[in-house]
Amino acid sequence: MKIFTTFTAGENDYKLRLTASAIMQIEKKLNKPLFSALENIQEDVIGIITAILWGAMQPLNANITHEKVLELFDEYIDEGNSIEDLMKVIDELFKSSGFFSKGQKK
């Protein structure tokens, strides 16, 4: 059974999962290690968030483009959600992908 986090934009649900391949794709797109990007997220909030979403969609939503993820981001915000709401989804993504042990705080 594959574990994933769900991201909903509009009427569609997208399954997110950070696999080794997905992380490598994100790091290549950002041109820096994932955790380094997160530590400095204030430098490029939208770029980092959308790169993480794009990479995390690859394993279970094959061939979704970065341009489509940008549209989904805009749709998510237009629906009344905030970047803070999206960061909660990203946090769940990291938890479901095994980055944090149960009970461990990031």
N, C-alpha and C positions, 0 to 999 in steps of 0.2 A: 504494500500500500504506500503510495506516494503522499507525502505530507506537503501541504501548500497553504498559502494565505490567499484570501479572495479580495480583489480590488473591484469595486463596482463604480462604473461611470455610465450615466444614462441608464438604459435598461439592460446593460450587459455586465456580466460578471467575468472577470479575468483571473485565472489561477496564477499565482506568483510563487516561484521557487528559486532559491539561490543554489545552483549546483556549481561544481568547480568550473565547468565550462562557462556558465553564466557570469561568474565572478571575473573570470579572465576576460570575457568580452566587455564587461563594464569597465575594468581597469584599462583595457586598451582604448576604449572610447574616451575615458577621462584622462588618459595618459599619466595615471598615478595609481598607487595602491588604494583599494577601496576604503580602508580605515583611515588612511591619510586624507582622503577626500572628505570623509565624514567629520574628521577633526577640524577641518577648515571649511565646513559647509557654508558658512556665512559669505565666503568669497564667490560662490556660484550656486546658490540654493536651487534654483530651477534646473540648471544644467545637471547638477548631481542627482537630484530627485528623479528627473526624467530618465537619466542614464540608468539608475538603479531599477526603475520600473521597467524600462525597455529590456534590460538584461534578464530580470527576473521573470519576464513574460516569455522569453525564448523557449525554455524547456517544455512548457505546456500550452503555448499559444504560438505555434510555429510560424515563422516568417513575418511576425508583426514588425512594422517599420518604426524607426525612431520618430518619423513625422507623424505616424498614427498615435504614438504615445503622447506627443505634444498636443494633439487634438483631444485626446482623452483627458489629459491634465486640465486643459481649458474647460472642457465639459464638466469635469469634477468640480472645479472652482465655480463655474457658472451655476451649478446646482445648489450653491450656498455652502459648500464645504470650504475649509481653510487649509492652508499649508500645514498648520498644526494637526488637523485631522489626518492629512496624508502622512505626516511623520509617524502617527500612531499605526497606520497600516504598514509602514516601513519597519517600525519596531516589531510588529507581529511577524513580519516576513523574516527578520533576523532570528527571532525566537523559533519559528517553525522550521527554519533551515539549520537549526542546531548550533547557532553561534553562542547561545547562553544556556547554561545548565538550569534545570528547574530550581527556582528559588534564588538564582544568581542575578544580581542587578548589573546592568551594563555600566 
